[in-house]
């Protein structure tokens, strides 16, 4: 963990708090760097931290009603397991 923290330029104790789910803040840039270090999907790590990448935010802003509807439908599909996507 110490090496990963050094490579993404944060304190190891801070990364430990992130790993434990304590209330910590990592910028989108740091989350991307961490995802790369861990060979993980950055969008997943962003979502786990309650964030959405800036590029996806821009897409959503162009058609907010469509994306709100899509997300709500996906939520319903997951609950009912009866969607025809």
C-alpha positions in Angstrom: 0.0 0.0 0.0 2.9 2.3 0.8 4.3 2.0 -2.7 0.9 2.6 -4.4 0.4 5.7 -2.2 3.8 7.1 -3.2 3.1 6.5 -6.9 -0.1 8.4 -6.8 1.4 11.1 -4.5 -0.7 10.7 -1.3 0.1 9.7 2.2 -0.1 5.9 2.9 -2.2 6.7 6.0 -4.7 8.6 3.8 -4.9 5.7 1.3 -5.5 3.4 4.2 -8.5 5.5 5.3 -9.8 5.4 1.7 -9.5 1.6 1.7 -11.4 1.4 5.0 -14.2 3.6 3.6 -13.6 6.4 6.0 -14.8 9.9 5.0 -12.0 10.9 2.8 -11.8 12.9 -0.4 -9.8 11.9 -3.5 -9.9 14.0 -6.6 -11.0 12.5 -9.9 -7.3 12.7 -11.0 -6.2 10.7 -7.9 -9.0 8.1 -8.5 -7.9 7.6 -12.1 -4.3 7.2 -10.9 -5.3 4.7 -8.3 -7.4 2.8 -10.8 -4.5 2.6 -13.1 -2.2 1.3 -10.3 -4.8 -1.3 -9.3 -5.7 -2.2 -12.9 -9.3 -1.4 -12.2 -12.0 0.5 -14.1 -11.8 4.1 -13.0 -15.6 4.6 -13.5 -16.2 1.8 -10.9 -13.8 3.5 -8.4 -15.4 6.9 -9.1 -18.9 5.4 -8.5 -17.8 3.7 -5.3 -16.7 7.1 -4.1 -20.0 8.7 -5.1 -18.7 10.5 -8.1 -19.1 10.5 -11.9 -16.3 11.3 -14.3 -16.3 14.8 -15.8 -16.7 13.4 -19.4 -19.8 11.5 -18.4 -21.2 14.5 -16.6 -20.9 16.5 -19.8 -22.7 13.9 -21.7 -25.5 13.8 -19.1 -25.8 17.6 -19.1 -26.5 17.6 -22.8 -29.6 15.3 -22.4 -30.5 15.3 -18.7 -34.1 14.1 -19.1 -33.1 11.1 -21.2 -30.4 10.0 -18.8 -32.6 10.4 -15.8 -35.2 8.3 -17.4 -32.6 5.7 -18.5 -31.2 5.4 -15.0 -34.6 5.1 -13.4 -35.6 2.4 -15.9 -32.4 0.5 -15.3 -33.1 0.7 -11.5 -36.6 -0.8 -12.1 -35.1 -3.5 -14.4 -32.7 -4.5 -11.7 -35.5 -4.7 -9.1 -37.9 -6.6 -11.3 -35.4 -8.5 -13.5 -37.8 -8.0 -16.4 -36.3 -5.4 -18.7 -35.9 -5.8 -22.4 -32.7 -3.9 -23.1 
